[in-house]
Amino acid sequence: MVERIEEVQLVACRESNYTMYVFKKINSSEFIMCTRLPNWQVPDIKMLDVGFLQYHIVKAGDVYFDPKLETTTKYNYSNVYFINFILKTEVLQTNNEIIL
């Protein structure tokens, strides 16, 4: 499992039990499509919001700890999972440092 944080802009969203987001990386022509799992509580993200996206990239076969079963389990599918989003306007920048 790889965790990343990118400065992005929300360009597409499909809401359902498993919400799908498409973010465009700032200063790049690359896109990130990620899945927000059910009951994942985050503030509302509006179309074209700019901020910092935290996400995990998982590959089928990677091992993780499942607290419900109290055992290690393997991911069955590869995916990119949404973890958090912080609006750029909520970030205080001073002396080239970012404070969250």
N, C-alpha and C positions, 0 to 999 in steps of 0.2 A: 504494500500500500504506500502510495506517495502522496504527501500533502503539499499543496501549493497555495500561494496567495498571489493574485494578479489584480492590477488596476483595469477595470472593465466598464462597459456600458451595456445595459440590458437592451437587446434589440428584438427579442421575441419571447413569448411565453405561452404555454398551453397548460391551463390549470385543470387538475383532476386529482384523484387520490395521490398519484405520483406526478407532481408538477414538473414539467420540463421547461428549462430556461435555456436561452441562447444568449451568450454574452460576447461582445466584440472587445478584444483587447485594445486598450488605448495605445496609440503610437505603433500599431501593427495592423495587418490585414487578416490576422488569425481570429478564429472564433472558438468558443468553449461551449459545448452543450452538456448540461448536467441535470441530474434528477434530484428533486427534493423529495425525501421520503414522507409518507403519511405522518401526521401529527408532529411534524418538525416545526417548532414554534420560532418564527423569525418575524421581524417587522415587515410590513407590506413593501414590496419593491414595485415601483411604477416603471412603465415603458420609458426608455431613454435615461433612467437614473444612472449616474456615474458613481463608482465607489470601488471598494476592495472586496473581491470574491475569495473566500476560502473554500477549497474543495479537495476531495480525495480521489485519486485515480486507483482503482482496484482491478486486478486481473484474476480471471478464473483460476482457481487453484491456490491463490494466496490464503494464508491462514490468519484467522482473527479469533479473539476471545469473545464468546457469546455469554453475557452475564446471566441471561435467562436460564440457559442450560448449565452454566458454570463449567464450561469446557471449551476447548478450541475447536473451531469449525473452519471449513474451507469455503471461500466464495464460489458459488456455482457459475456466476456470470461475470464478465468484465463490464465495468461501467465507470462513469464519473459521477460522484455524489456531491451534492451541494451541502456545505457545512454552515456557512455564515456569509452575510453581506453587510458591509458597513458603508453608508453613504459618505462620499468625499466631503460633503459639507459638515459631517459630524467629526471629522478628523482635524486636529489642531496641528499645524505645521510650523515649526520654529527652527531656525538654524539648520535646515536640511534634515531635521528629525521629524518623524511622524509619531504622534502620541495618540493612542486609541483609548 
